[in-house]
Amino acid sequence: MSSLEDRIARLEAESQIRQLIARYCFTIDDRDIPNIRALFAPDAVLKSADGVMNATGVDAIMTQYDGRFDVLGPGHHFMHDVQIDFVGDGSQEATGRVIGHAELWRNGKMMVTAIRYDDKYRKTDAGWKFAERTIGFLYYVPIEEYPNILATPLRNHAYAEPKPADFPENLPTWVAYEKSRGRG
């Protein structure tokens, strides 16, 4: 069993990472550019599972956000569940998975999206930061298409042509389950 001090340090780190995740939502929705920059380690990577987003370093990440903000109006991101796993002794690195939703005005349309983030966090002199963040979508659709969206694998309508969803159909666990049921 770890010492009491180690256990408290782990709880403090988890709390700080959860705060980082919450700040991400607020700063993105508020277009609080200086504080968006402050969320990321200097050499951080921000990418999307579909490959459309792929930036390394805070300046490249901010350029990428500028492009996204050009097509996004008001939005509301909210996170539901957070899984944090510490790497090694947990004092410097952790990984995480975060699920959430967002309501967005994109390209003149009201849209809704279900999001999954795969994260790597790093402790820096300025606190815990995103070292890597990969965003994936279960769906990203105009609100009027929401009621039936899970009936099709083409659930990402953020672009001119619908694209397949990033999950769950391509996850190894999903594929294995479907094969075990004779459907894969």
N, C-alpha and C positions, 0 to 999 in steps of 0.2 A: 504494500500500500504506500502511496506517495505521502510525503509529509504534508501537514496542514498548509504550510506556506505554498507548496507546489500546487495543491488543489485550489487554493484561493487564486493563485496566479493564473491557473487554467480558466477559472470562472471569470476573472477579470478580462482575460484575452477573448473569451467567447462573447462577453458583453460588448467589448470594443468592436469586434467583427460584426456583431448584429447592428450596432450603431452605424458602422460603415455602410452596411447594406441599406439601412433606412435613409441615411443621408443621400445615397445614390438616387433613390426615388424622388426625394424632395428637390435636390439640386437639378436633376434632369427636368422635372416638371416646371420648376421655377426659372430655368435657363440661367442659373447662377454659375456663370462660366468660371470665375476664379475657384469656386468651391468644387466644381466638377473636376477641374485639373488636380485639385488637392486630394482627390480620392484615389489616385493612381500612383504607383511607384514609378520613378523616372523611366524605367525600361519596360513598363507594363505592356501587355498585349490585350487588345480588345478585338474580338472577332465574332462572327455569326456562324452557326453550324452550316448554313447554306453557302458560305464562302463570300457572300456579298460584302460583308464587313471584314476587314483584316488590317489592323493598324498596330504598329509597334512603336512605343515611346509616346510620352504625353502629348507632344506637339502633333504627331500623326493622329492620335486618338481625338484630339480636339478638332482637327481638320475634318475627320470623319463625322464627328457630331455636328459640325457646321453644315455639312451636306445633308444630314438627316433632319436637322432643324429647319432647313430650307423647305421641306415638304410637310413638316409637322406643325400643326397649330397647337392649341391647348391640349394637354394630356394629363392623365391621372394614373400613375403607377402605384400598385400596392402589392406587397409581398405577403405570402401566406405562411409557408413553412420553410425553415432553414435547417439544413444539416451541416454541421461543422465537424471535420475530422482533423485533429492535429497531427502534424508530421514530426517524427522524432520525439524530442522531449516537449514539443509544443510551444517552445518559447519564441520561435522565429518564423515558422511556416505552418499553414493549414490549408486544407482544401474544403470546398463547400458546394452544396447544391441548394438552389433556391427556386421555389416555384411562386408564380404570381400571375397577375392579370394587369392589363392596362386598357384604358379607354382613351382613344386618340382621335384627333382630327387630322387626317392625312389626305393630301391631294384633294381637298374639297369634300371629303366624305367622313362621316362618323364611323369609326372602326373599333373593334374590340379584339384583344389578343390574349392568349394564354401563353405564358412565358416560362421557360426553364433556363436558369443560369448555371453553368458549371464554372466554378471559381477556384482560383489559387490566391491565397492571401499571404502577405509578407509583413513582418514587423520591421518598421524603419525607425529612424530617429524621431520622426514626426508621428509615430503610431502605426497601427495596422492599416495597410493599403491593399488595393487590388494589384496583384502581380499579373494575373491573367483572368479575363472574363470572357466566356463564350456564351452567347445568347442563342437559344433555340426556341422554336414556336410549335406548339400543338396546333394552333390556328391563328390566323391574322386576317380578319374579314370585315367587310362592311356590316354594320349592325343588322341590316335586313336579311343577311345571309346566315346569321348566327344560329337560328333555330335548327337547321339541318346540317350544319357544317361537319359534324363528326361522321356523316354517312359517306364521305369521300376522302381519299388520301390527298387530294389537291386542296389543301386547307390554308395555304399561304397566299393570300390575295393582296399582299402589299405591293406587288409589282404589276406591270401591264398584263402579264399572263400568269394565271394561277400556277403555283409550284407545289410539290409535295411537302407535307409537314416534316419537320425535323425529327419528331418523335411521336408516338412510341414505335412505329412499325419497323424502324431500322435498328432498334436497340437489340443487342445480343440476347437478352432475356426474353424479349417479345418474340423474336425469331425462333428461339428454342421452344418456347411454349407452343407457338403455332405449329411447328413441325411435330411436336409430341401429340398434337391433336389431329394430325393428318391434313393440316391446312397450309403448310408451308413448303 
